[in-house]
Amino acid sequence: MVQGPLAAYSLVLFGISIATWFFGFETRKTFKGGIFWNGWRLIASSLLLLGANQVVVAYEAVYGFSDLSAAVAESFVAAGALMLLAGFYLFYKAWNPRALRAGG
């Protein structure tokens, strides 16, 4: 069963993900070679994985739901979330390296 509104909504969210990635990518370039470079590299890249999830959701809306497509979609979300978390951790570690060593 084709669910047009869900497919359209997923494609809009994909577009928002790409726009956010572009912003993150441009922000990352401002930190090139600096202490925030690695954190922003992961943050910007994670947005591509989160956007790929929306492509899978749009595919499911048009062609139907399957366990495989659901597993692929959830894998994109999990990988994107872990990459985003790692980027935030590196960003925080670069911003405040003493807080991590002091335990709080």
RABEL-V381245 format. One record per run of one state. SS is the DSSP state (alpha for helix, beta for strand, coil for the rest). FROM is the first residue (numbers start at 1). LEN is the number of residues. Records with the same first field share a line. If there is no record, write none. Layout:
SS = FROM-LEN / FROM-LEN
This chain:
coil = 1-3 / 31-6 / 64-3 / 96-1 / 103-2
alpha = 4-27 / 37-27 / 67-29 / 97-6
